[in-house]
Amino acid sequence: MLLPQFIVRYPWRVALFAGWLVLLLWQQNTVALALEFGLFTFLGVIGAIFANATGAGGGVVFVPFFHHMGFTPHQILATSFAIQCCGMTAGALTWTHHYRVHHTTDKQWQPLISALLLTVPGSVVGVLLAQWGKDTPALAFLAGMEDKLHLGFGVFSIFLALAIFASVPLLRRTVFATSLTTFDVLALPLIAFAGGIITAWLSVGVGELVAVYLIMRGKNITMAIAVAVILTACSVWPAIVFYLYQGSAIVWPVWLFAGAGAVAGGIIARRVVLAFRPVQLKLFFGLWVLLMGLSGIV
């Protein structure tokens, strides 16, 4: 009886697992593939838990790890985006369900939909312009520096860690803003647009920037994380189209196992957020990001 009940209660999770299993069994030398790449499942779980519990993209874990494995910058970005399509989507669906069940009438969560409407279009436009427009002379400045990906990731991570540490005192608030101000309405699209460009360069950026901004503006911390997760999920899908069009950049065996782990991590992450205090999460995440950033510039 337990299995039928689980299928009825979580149909999309069962469908995803069944699809992954079919895809795995479809591969040649399935056992050898699992032995060689199976451990990437744990990387996907860890990356997705970090990403969906803090509002940051999974690139904060995947980029430095793949760099130390010797992946090319093109492979790092493509594979990171592909894994995030799995993990951030699972997290976005989980946070959306949490909002609908627990917070539709919660005043502290009222800015969620407005914040997404203000940020998703700008982020998607930023990602697409940075990826597809860089060959246009007028937009050449959006090309980024793919050959210095790890350095750029390091600098951005250090900046992000400092912003996270600066926002920690704000996490002790007990009263939160319940609506967006005129300033927020003007600032959020601009932050999302800039974040989308950075995301196209580094596979991280927009979720982190928007989450930190919302927290610093006095919004509910958990709501800010939910916004960042859903926003990142909406941003990585347009981003992956660029690499699918180009062909062979994604390391598919890594994606097969890390993507499955990322789905599990995306589902688990909400429970992690609710189990720990926001201050603990942010301090731990900030320290992790700082260490990853320092590793990128030394």
N, C-alpha and C positions, 0 to 999 in steps of 0.2 A: 504493500500500500504506500510505502514511503516514496518509492520512485515515481509512480503516477502523480502523486501530490506535488512532488518537486517539479515535474514537467509542467503541470498546470500552473504552478505558482511562478516559475521562472522559465517561460518558453524560449525567450531569446537567448538565455544562457545555454540552454540545452541545444538549441539550433547552432550556436557558435561552436560549441564543443564537437557536435556531430560533424559540422563542416570541416573543422580542423582535423579531426580524426580521418575523415575521408581523404583530405589533402595529404596527410602524412602517409597513409597506406598506399596512396597513388604513386609515391616516390619510389625510385629504384633503390635497392639496398637500404630498406627502411631501418633495419637494426643498426647497420654501420653509421647511418646518418644520425640516428638518435644517440649513439655512443659518442660521436664526434662533436655534435652541436647541442646535445640535450641540456648541458649546464647553462646554456644561454636562457633557458626558461627562468632560472632564478634571477638572472640579470633583469629580465623583463618584469618580474614581480617586484623587485626592489625599486627599479626605475619608476614603475607606475605608482607604487605606494608613495614614493617621494613626490611625484608629480601631482597626483590627485589629492594628497593630504595637505599640500602646501600651496597649490595653485600654480606651481612652476611646471614647465614642460619636462618631459622625460629626458630631454637632451642634457640636462644637468648631470645625469648619470651616464648616458650613452656616449656623448661626445668625447669626454676624456678617456673612457674605457676603450672605445674603438680606436682612438688615436694611439694609445699605448699598444694596441694590437697590430698597428701598422697599416690600418685601412687608409686609403687615399682620402683627401678632403671630400671629394665627390661621393665616395662610398659612405663616409661618415654621415653626411647630411641626408643622403637618400635613405639609408637604412634606419637612421634615427627617426625620420619622418614616417617611414612605413610602420615602425613599431608603435609610434605614438598614435597613428591612426587606429590601432587596436586598443591600446591602453587608455588614451584620452576619451575615446568614444564610449568605452565601457564605464569610465568614471563619469562622463557627462550624463549618460543614461541613469546611472545610480544616483547622482546628485539631483537630477530632474525629478526622479521618483521620490526622493527624500523631500524635496520642496513641495511637491503636490500632496503628499500624505501628511506632512507635519507643519508646513509654513505658509500655505496659501492665504491664511488670514492673519499671519504674523506681521505686524507693522515693520519690524526690523528687517524683514525679507522683501518688503515691497519694492525696493530699488532693483531687485534682481533682473526682472524682465526689461525695464527701461535701460539698465546698464548694458545688457546684451544687445538691445536694439541700437544703442549708440556706439558700441565697440566692434561688433562682428563685421559690419560692412567696411569700416575703415581698415581693420586688420586684414581682411581678405584682399582689399585693393592694394595695401602695402606689400603683401606677400607676392601677389601677381605682378605688380610693377617691378619689384626687385628681381624677380626671376625672368620674366618674359621681356621686360623693357630695357634690360641692360645692354642689348645690342643696338638700341636706338641711340644715336649720338647725343640727343638732348637728355637722355636718361642714363648715360654711361656711368654717372656717379653712383648709381644704385647697384653697381655690379658687386660691391664688396671686395673682400680680399680672400678668396677661397684658398689661395696658397698659404695664407697666414691664419687659417681658421682657428688653430689652437690658441694663438696669441690673442686674437679677437675675443674668443670665448673666455680666456683668462681675464682680460680687462673688464669685460662686461660682468663676469661673475663676481669680481672684487667689488665693482660698483654696486651690484645687486645686494651682496652680503652687507655692505655698509648701510644701504637703505633699509634692509631688514632689521639690522641691529638698532638703527635710529627709530624704527617704528615700534620696537618692543615696549617702551613705556606706554604707548597708546593702547596696547593689548589689555591693560588692566582696567580699561573703562567698563563700567556697568550700564551706562546709558549710551545708546547709539543713535545716530541720525537715521531717520525713517524715510527720507526722501532725497532726491538729487536736487542740488541747487542750480541756479543758472550757470554758475562757474563750472560745475561738474558737467553740465550739458555741453558746454563749449570745450572743456578740457578732454573729456573722455574720447571723443572721436580722434583728436589729434594724437593723444597718447597711443591709441590703438593703431593708428596709421604708422607712426614711428615704430611701434612694437612689431607690427607686421613685417616691416622692412628688416628689422633686426632678426626676427624669426627666420626669414628667408636666408639670411647670412649665416646664422648660428644654430638653427633649429630650436632655439629658446628665445624668449624675449617678451612677447606680448602678454602672456598670462601673468608673468612675474610683475611687470610694470603696472598693469591694471590692478592686481591684487594689492600691491603696496600702496598705490594711490588711494584706493577705496578705504583701506585701513587708516591711512593718515588723514583721510577726510572724515573719519569718525563713523564709518559704516560697520555693521556687524561683521566680525572676523570670519565666521563660518560662511556667511553669505558671500563675502568677498572671495573666499576660496572657491565656492561653487561657481561664481561668475567666471573666475579665471580658468577653471577646468573646462567649462562649457565653451568659453571663448577659444581656448587653445584647440579643442576638438574641432571647432568650426574652421580653424585656421590651417590645421595640418592637412586636411583633405584636399583643399585647393593646391597646397604646396606639393603634395605627392604626385599630382598629375604631371608636373614638369619633369619629374624623374622617370615616371612611367613612359612618357613620350620619348625621352632620350634613350631608354633601353636598359643597358646592363649595369647601371650604377648600384642598384639595390643588391645587397648580399642576401639572396633569398633563403639559404639554409639557416642563417642567423635569424632572419625575420620569422621563419616558420616556428621556431621554438621561443624566441624572445617575445614575439607577438602574442603567443598563447599565454606566456607568463604575465605579459602586460595586461591582458584582459582580466586575469585573476587579481592582479594587483589593483587595477582600477575598481574592481568590485569591493575589495577589502578596505581600500583607503578611507572610505567614509567612516567606517568603524574606528579606524585609527584616530581620525580627527576628533571624533566624539569621545574617545577613551582618554585622551590627554588634554591638558590645558593648552590653550593657544600659545602662551608664552613658551612653554617647553618645546612645542613643535617648531616655532619660529627660531628659537635659539639653536636648536639642533640643526635645522635646515640651513640657517645662516652660516653656522660653522662649517657645514659640509660644503656649501657653495664657495665659501672663502678658501678652503683648502683646495678645491678643484680649480679655482681661479689662480691661486698661487702656483699650482702645478703647471698651469698653462703658460706662465711667463718666466719660469726658471729653466 
